[in-house]
């Protein structure tokens, strides 16, 4: 078969590598930084398009070119988490389970009929980077198993229940700012969801502090504190939140390297009692 592959980030790279290993080597690879060469796709007699985290919507005129259409490898259990950030949203919402869905693409965002799907457990401490890798590897395996059945006409696609769909939005740099009025659990999930990008940060006076990692405690502070106010808990930097306590384990001061809170407190002990915003 003549296959065209559309994909951009590491998620797509893992799937592309597995396709090549399984003797489904594409004759054309397109990333989001390139213009779609519709004339070339027609000239190459493409039989099947495979899409994985491409970053743009394929127009119907492109989807209609191949004999076997276009298959999209999407890292969620559709119709849940359509759109650009399904992996981050699974972590943000505290989902214990997500998965990969392969759909027969149409011109709408993650709207096509379901060709195959598989569930995947979200580990308690998983970051979006770790979850993406696991889903990409699982999705690649599912795709390789699905292609021959799809080509042979052995799969009858299932229509999505569109009324149950949820949409994710593009995550931007400013979304990483921590709102200490949220619960410690919500903040901990945000930090994992936004690792490695855009990261989670807060302000201390005129300094930006990036919070790399931390844990939650469902206890009360030793005294009444405001959300964002810091204190020492077992010689560690802790922050009062809207509900519960967040204990910072690793952080990064703007322009500096990542360090543990123990190392940080050696040089910036005056942060204790301050209010982070």
C-alpha positions in Angstrom: 0.0 0.0 0.0 0.9 3.6 -0.5 0.5 5.3 2.8 0.7 9.0 3.7 1.4 9.8 7.3 0.4 13.1 9.0 1.9 13.8 12.4 4.1 16.2 14.3 5.2 15.7 18.0 6.8 12.8 19.8 3.5 11.0 20.0 3.4 10.8 16.2 7.1 9.8 16.0 6.5 6.7 18.2 3.6 5.6 15.9 5.5 6.3 12.7 8.4 4.2 14.0 6.1 1.2 14.8 4.5 1.5 11.3 7.9 1.2 9.6 8.9 -1.7 11.8 5.6 -3.5 10.8 6.3 -3.0 7.1 3.8 -0.2 6.7 6.4 2.3 5.8 4.7 5.5 4.5 5.9 6.9 1.2 5.0 10.5 2.3 5.3 12.1 5.8 3.7 15.5 6.4 4.2 17.6 9.6 2.2 20.6 10.8 5.0 22.9 9.6 4.4 22.0 6.0 1.7 22.8 3.5 -0.5 19.8 2.5 0.6 18.8 -1.0 -2.8 17.7 -2.3 -1.6 17.4 -5.9 1.3 15.1 -4.7 -1.0 13.0 -2.7 -3.2 12.4 -5.8 -0.2 11.8 -8.0 1.3 9.2 -5.6 -1.9 7.2 -5.7 -2.2 7.2 -1.9 -4.3 4.2 -0.6 -4.5 5.2 3.0 -3.8 8.3 5.2 -2.8 7.8 8.8 -3.0 10.8 11.2 -1.5 11.0 14.7 -1.4 14.3 16.5 -1.0 16.3 13.3 -2.1 19.6 14.7 -4.4 20.7 11.9 -7.8 19.6 10.5 -7.5 17.7 7.2 -9.9 19.1 4.5 -12.5 16.8 3.1 -10.8 17.0 -0.4 -7.7 15.3 1.1 -9.6 12.7 3.2 -11.5 11.6 0.1 -8.4 11.0 -2.0 -7.3 7.6 -0.6 -9.2 4.4 -1.5 -9.3 3.4 2.2 -9.8 6.9 3.6 -8.0 8.3 6.6 -7.5 6.8 10.0 -6.8 9.0 13.0 -5.0 7.7 16.1 -6.5 9.7 19.0 -5.3 9.5 22.6 -8.6 9.3 24.4 -11.7 7.1 24.5 -13.9 9.1 22.1 -16.3 10.8 22.2 -14.6 11.9 25.5 -11.9 14.6 25.1 -12.0 15.6 21.5 -9.7 18.4 20.5 -6.0 19.2 21.0 -5.4 18.4 24.7 -6.9 15.0 25.6 -3.9 13.7 27.5 -3.6 16.8 29.7 -7.4 16.8 30.4 -7.4 13.2 31.5 -4.8 14.1 34.2 -6.4 17.4 35.1 -9.7 15.7 35.7 -8.2 12.9 37.8 -9.3 10.1 35.4 -8.2 6.7 36.4 -8.6 5.4 32.9 -8.2 6.7 29.4 -7.3 5.0 26.1 -6.7 5.2 22.4 -9.4 5.4 19.7 -8.8 4.9 16.0 -11.4 6.7 13.9 -12.3 6.9 10.2 -11.8 10.6 9.8 -14.4 13.1 8.5 -14.0 16.8 8.1 -15.0 17.6 11.7 -12.7 17.5 14.8 -12.4 13.9 16.1 -15.9 13.3 14.9 -15.6 10.2 12.7 -16.8 6.7 13.3 -14.9 4.5 15.7 -12.8 1.8 14.0 -11.2 0.4 17.1 -10.3 1.4 20.6 -8.5 0.2 23.7 -8.4 1.3 27.4 -5.3 2.4 29.3 -4.8 2.9 33.0 -3.6 6.3 34.2 -0.9 5.8 36.8 -1.3 7.9 40.0 1.9 10.0 39.5 1.9 10.1 35.7 2.8 13.3 33.9 1.4 14.2 30.5 4.8 13.3 29.0 4.7 9.8 30.5 1.1 9.2 29.7 1.6 10.4 26.1 4.4 7.9 25.6 2.3 5.0 27.0 -0.7 5.9 24.9 1.5 6.3 21.7 3.0 2.9 22.2 -0.4 1.4 22.8 -1.9 3.3 19.9 0.8 2.1 17.6 0.2 -1.5 18.5 -3.5 -1.1 18.0 -3.0 0.7 14.6 -0.8 -2.1 13.3 -3.4 -4.7 14.3 -6.2 -2.6 12.8 -4.9 -1.7 9.4 -5.1 -5.2 7.8 -8.6 -5.7 9.1 -9.7 -2.3 7.9 -8.2 -2.9 4.4 -9.9 -6.3 4.3 -13.3 -4.8 5.1 -13.5 -6.9 8.3 -14.3 -3.9 10.5 -17.7 -2.2 10.7 -17.2 1.3 12.2 -19.3 2.4 15.1 -20.9 5.8 15.2 -19.9 8.0 18.1 -22.5 9.2 20.5 -22.0 12.8 19.6 -24.3 14.1 22.4 -21.8 12.7 24.9 -18.7 14.5 23.4 -16.5 16.8 25.4 -14.0 19.2 23.9 -10.5 20.2 25.1 -8.9 23.5 24.4 -5.4 24.5 23.4 -3.3 24.9 26.5 -1.4 28.1 26.6 1.5 29.4 28.7 -0.7 31.5 30.9 -2.7 28.4 31.9 0.3 27.2 33.9 -0.2 29.9 36.6 -1.2 28.2 39.8 -4.4 29.3 41.5 -3.8 28.6 45.2 -7.6 28.9 45.9 -8.0 25.5 44.2 -7.6 22.3 46.2 -4.2 20.8 46.7 -5.3 17.8 44.7 -6.3 20.0 41.7 -3.0 21.8 41.9 -1.0 18.6 42.0 -2.9 17.3 39.0 -2.2 20.5 37.1 1.5 20.2 37.7 1.6 16.7 36.3 -0.7 17.6 33.4 1.5 20.6 32.4 4.8 18.7 32.6 6.8 19.3 30.5 4.8 22.2 28.9 3.7 24.8 29.8 4.8 24.0 33.3 3.2 25.3 36.5 4.3 28.6 38.1 3.6 31.1 40.8 4.9 34.5 41.8 6.8 35.4 44.9 7.3 39.1 45.0 8.9 39.9 41.7 10.2 36.3 41.2 8.6 33.6 39.1 8.9 30.1 40.7 8.2 27.1 38.6 6.8 24.2 40.7 8.2 20.9 39.3 6.9 18.3 41.7 5.1 18.1 45.0 2.6 16.1 47.1 -0.7 16.7 48.8 -1.7 16.5 52.5 -5.4 16.4 53.5 -4.7 18.1 56.8 -5.0 21.6 58.2 -2.1 24.0 58.6 -0.8 24.5 62.2 -2.5 27.9 62.1 -5.1 29.7 60.0 -3.4 30.7 56.8 -4.5 32.2 53.5 -4.5 30.3 50.2 -1.0 30.6 48.8 0.6 31.3 52.2 3.8 29.2 52.9 4.9 27.5 56.1 7.3 24.8 57.2 6.0 21.3 57.5 8.6 18.7 58.6 11.3 21.1 57.4 9.7 21.2 54.0 8.1 24.1 52.1 4.4 23.7 52.3 1.6 25.9 50.9 -1.9 26.4 52.1 -4.5 25.9 49.3 -8.2 26.3 49.1 -8.5 22.8 50.5 -5.6 20.9 51.9 -1.9 21.5 51.9 0.6 21.2 49.0 4.1 20.2 49.9 6.7 21.4 47.3 9.4 18.8 46.6 11.2 20.4 43.7 11.1 23.9 42.2 12.9 26.2 39.9 13.5 29.9 40.4 13.5 32.0 37.2 16.9 31.9 35.6 18.1 29.1 37.9 18.4 25.3 37.8 15.9 22.9 39.3 16.5 22.2 43.0 14.9 20.5 45.9 13.0 22.7 48.4 15.7 21.8 51.0 18.3 23.4 48.8 16.0 26.3 48.1 15.3 27.1 51.7 19.0 27.2 52.4 19.2 30.4 50.3 15.7 31.7 50.5 14.4 31.0 54.0 12.5 34.3 54.0 9.9 32.8 51.7 8.3 31.2 54.8 5.2 33.0 55.7 5.0 34.8 52.3 1.9 34.6 50.1 2.4 33.1 46.6 0.2 34.6 43.9 
